[in-house]
Structures are given as structure tokens and as C-alpha cells.
Amino acid sequence: METLTVDLCVIGAGAGGLTVAAGASQLGAKTVLIEAGEMGGDCLNYGCVPSKALLAAAHAAKAMRDGARFGLANGPAEAVDFRRVHDHVRGVIEAIAPQDSGERFEGLGVRVIRAAARFTGPRELQAGEIRLRARRFVIATGSRPAVPPIPGLDRVPYHTNETIFGLTDLPEHLLVIGGGPIGCELAQAYRRLGARVTILEAANLLPKDDPEPVDLLRRRLRSEGVDLYEQARVTAVENAAGGGIVAHVEQGGDRKAIAGSTLLVAAGRRPTVKGLNLEAAGVAYTERDGIAVDHRLRTTNRRIYAVGDVTGRHRFTHMAAYEAGIVIRNALFRLPAKIDDRAVPWVTFTDPELAHVGLTEAQARTRAGRGGIRVLRWPFAENDRAQAERATDGFVKAVTTPRGRILGATIVGARAGELIHLWALAIGQDLKIGAIANMIAPYPTLGEASKRAAGSFYMPALFSERTRRLVRFLGLFG
Ligand SMILES: Cc1cc2nc3c(=O)[nH]c(=O)nc-3n(C[C@H](O)[C@H](O)[C@H](O)COP(=O)(O)OP(=O)(O)OC[C@H]3O[C@@H](n4cnc5c(N)ncnc54)[C@H](O)[C@@H]3O)c2cc1C
């Protein structure tokens, strides 16, 4: 058995682990990166990348069918060749994979070990045939799909995000358990590619988002033919007599049996803590919420940090990467860098896209108390670029203090994921609403909707009787 002693040992080569390992080794730390599965983790192999590639194909299929809006002939509905769509998705993964590969990281000076890591003490672990001691450890083992305790689920075939992108045939009728971001994105993608799709959601669609933009998305999904059941509890699933799956659903006292050909479980995530033997390392965790960390991302063992999905804080690639930066500053530079959660953005990549940063209106109201808040809005229907592109379904909504400090923003509509950047910057940098209102925005762009929403902050004061009187008075001086 080989024994290694290094400065930094990173467990998990997904978004968080890769960022820590690349940074640490380029800063001169002797670094080991341990990966039990595929390099690149969930995002590259079973998450962001394949889902966005599938959605791109789905949106293209929809655009072909919808040519008439622009005075073009509509393309045929049967133009989708699902096997080639699958190959396109694989091709995108393969195009990005070299960035995350073992070879690239070895080239950066990282020792990459392809094995499962298991702690054997507070300062050591074992990975395959290697025993390893390190000055600091970073746990970045991510999350896995949660499997809800639905009677019968263990006796029917079902997909999760780890298997669904391997399908080479279009499902005839996809039943999706879960109406969170993953469920919504995949439901729309499969529907636009020609499958029948039913979403079964125990609460409401996208429960973490502001209900106002979610409603717009809900209406769009329904208008495209997605069957959507909310407040619907799946009480059991079973194999159907003629093949396929039957889901038994209870909704507001009604019971229904819904048959489909293929089942996708997208009912949340669980942190990957199993097999790490965290007890030996003195790292506190729970199976549900993951590894407990402080504001510097230190675990209960001060030499061990945790980043990304395994902490259960935020489950986004960009947050794993952000947290990696905080850990590098703490672990290598010994700077007391703290996480700042004021400007955490997220996007659901449906059409329309739904993007959010900072506080929702409801959160802002609760925190503001008697001081109150201002809610600013601008509809895409009053944006010339949205009109030109026939993408008028959408709006910008921002929440500020009465004095114009920006607390949060939500955008639903075309390219909302790009438009939210401005608001993430503004909140992160403590800019006031005037900074956005006074910005010169190029015409015609969707981004003008953000400027107009910000400008609406001043409208009540600007167009008040008092201002009119002032203008009339100044007019007296020639
Ligand atoms: C379908 C889907 C779509 C998504 N879309 C988006 C999106 O559009 N935007 C976004 O920001 N986020 C998205 N996410 C979330 C994003 O994928 C995760 O937040 C991100 O991958 C988390 O990175 P991570 O480094 O924490 O973990 P991961 O990327 O999961 O990496 C963890 C790695 O650790 C390895 N590992 C686990 N245990 C061990 C062990 N004991 N020893 C060694 N290795 C181990 C695993 O094999 C894995 O490779 C999506 C997720 C899914 C499922």
C-alpha cells in the first residue's frame, strides 16, 4: 500500500472539487484529487450540461414548429430523430469533458486518484490502495437523487437524472415525480421533443421561487400540453398489465390512476455522505441536510472543509465554485474569508426562463417589517426587442427598501438567466437602484426592461404634483 502526505486532499471531482484542486495546485500546494465515479461530477455527466443540451434541442424543435409566427412555414412535427438528439447531448458532454479530465488536472500538477475515499482518522483517509495524510481536506462529494418512500417504487423500473440522459428512444408518455427545477426542465424538454408528459408534484411547482413568475411558467407548460398535477401525492406506483407504469395519485380528496410508459423520479436531492466514514474524521452531518459547515465552510473538524451540494446549502454549480474560492482563501492563505449569501442567483432553464437573485418579495416583506418595501415591475410586452422576437411573455420584478437598496430581483422571460447578472452584480456590490436606472442601456435589448423596472422606482416622486409645481415655478425664470 502506497502512503502519501500532501498539503491538500480534495474528495470529489465535480464543480466544487475541481475548482479547489485547480486553484490549490496552481498556487503551489501539493494537491491530491480523489474521484470514485466520472470526472466532472453531476454537472457535466448527469446534470446541467446534458439537461441544457437536451433543452436546446427541444427549444429548436419548438422553434421549427412555430415558424409561422415570423411569417415562415412551420416545420413538420415528426422532424425529431431522438437517437440523434441523444447523440447531440453526448457530443456536448464530450466537448466539455477534456476541461474536467484527469489528464488536464495531472497537467496542472494535481495527483488524481480514481477510487472511493474513506476516512480512517481525523487527518487521514484511504482511497483504493493509497493511504493518505493531508494538512487540509476538502469534501466535495455532491448529492444524489432522493428516492421518496412511495410504496411500489422498489418494484418498478424508473429513471433519475443519472440514467435518463442515456435514453435513445423517445418515451411515449413520461411521468415525472417532482415539479422542481429538474422536473420542470426535463418535462418541457421531452414534451417539446414529442413525448406526452405528466408532472406529479406534492406541493406547488417550483416552491422555492416567487409564485408570480412561476404562474407564468405553469400556464406555458399547460398550454404546451404538459399534464400538471399540483398538491398531488403519489400514494403508490406499480407495473401496468400491458407494460409501462401506473401512478396512483391523491389530489384534494380525489384519487386517480395515471398510466405512463416511463417514470422519472426528480423529487429532490440527498447529500453524498455515505461511505466516507465521517465519524472517524469527527465531521458532523445528517443524511438529510449533509455536512454542517460554519461561515468559513469549516466542518466540525477544523482541518476539514466542505463545499457544494454535500453541505446542503445551495445546490448549484456556481455556488460550489464560489465556495471553492472561499475555501482556498481559508485553507491556503489562512484568510478568514466568509461566505456571503446575499446575492445567490439561480435559473430554471425552461422557456420562459425563470431567474432569481437575493430575496423574494415574500422574504423581503417578512424581513422589512413596518419599514415596508418597494416592488418594481416592467413587462416584456413593453420592450421593443421582446416585441420583435415575439417573446413578450415575461417581466422583470425587483424588490428594494423604501430608500432604494436592492434586496432581490426575479425575471421570467426570454434569456432571463443572462439578464439576472446585472442584478446579481448590483446586490453583491450594494449598488442602489439609481445605478441601474441611470445606466445607458443599448437599444433594442431585453436588458432595457431591467433599466425601466429600476426607473419606475422614481416615477411616483418624479410625476407628482409637487414636481410639476416645481417645474412650473422654475419656468418663471425664463
Ligand atoms: C438534472 C440536473 C440539472 C442541473 N442543472 C443545473 C444548472 O443548470 N445550473 C446549476 O448551477 N446547477 C445545476 N444542477 C446542480 C449541479 O449539478 C450541482 O449543484 C453541482 O454538480 C454540485 O457540484 P459538487 O461539486 O458539489 O458535486 P458533484 O458535481 O456531484 O461532484 C461530486 C463528485 O464526488 C464524487 N464522490 C462522491 N463520493 C465520493 C467518495 N467517497 N470518494 C470519491 N469521490 C466521491 C462523485 O462521484 C462526484 O463525481 C443540476 C443538477 C441536476 C441533477
The ligand as a Gaussian input file, in Angstrom:
#p B3LYP/6-31G(d) Opt

LIG

0 1
 C      -30.526000      17.350000     -13.842000
 C      -29.730000      18.418000     -13.128000
 C      -29.597000      19.659000     -13.715000
 C      -28.869000      20.652000     -13.065000
 N      -28.761000      21.864000     -13.676000
 C      -28.057000      22.843000     -13.057000
 C      -27.908000      24.099000     -13.681000
 O      -28.421000      24.339000     -14.771000
 N      -27.181000      25.049000     -13.047000
 C      -26.598000      24.813000     -11.830000
 O      -25.950000      25.706000     -11.283000
 N      -26.722000      23.620000     -11.214000
 C      -27.439000      22.635000     -11.803000
 N      -27.538000      21.412000     -11.202000
 C      -26.874000      21.210000      -9.900000
 C      -25.383000      20.915000     -10.079000
 O      -25.219000      19.815000     -10.926000
 C      -24.748000      20.654000      -8.726000
 O      -25.049000      21.723000      -7.851000
 C      -23.238000      20.529000      -8.831000
 O      -22.896000      19.448000      -9.667000
 C      -22.636000      20.317000      -7.428000
 O      -21.259000      20.162000      -7.522000
 P      -20.474000      19.383000      -6.401000
 O      -19.036000      19.607000      -6.681000
 O      -20.993000      19.726000      -5.059000
 O      -20.864000      17.834000      -6.609000
 P      -20.838000      16.869000      -7.871000
 O      -20.747000      17.580000      -9.144000
 O      -21.968000      15.933000      -7.690000
 O      -19.477000      16.067000      -7.681000
 C      -19.275000      15.194000      -6.612000
 C      -18.310000      14.104000      -7.030000
 O      -17.866000      13.400000      -5.859000
 C      -17.705000      12.039000      -6.180000
 N      -17.736000      11.268000      -4.942000
 C      -18.780000      11.054000      -4.101000
 N      -18.393000      10.320000      -3.032000
 C      -17.076000      10.059000      -3.198000
 C      -16.109000       9.359000      -2.415000
 N      -16.393000       8.771000      -1.256000
 N      -14.844000       9.300000      -2.894000
 C      -14.505000       9.886000      -4.052000
 N      -15.379000      10.555000      -4.825000
 C      -16.653000      10.653000      -4.391000
 C      -18.882000      11.756000      -7.115000
 O      -18.630000      10.618000      -7.902000
 C      -18.961000      13.053000      -7.930000
 O      -18.232000      12.952000      -9.128000
 C      -28.247000      20.392000     -11.821000
 C      -28.365000      19.128000     -11.236000
 C      -29.103000      18.151000     -11.877000
 C      -29.203000      16.810000     -11.220000

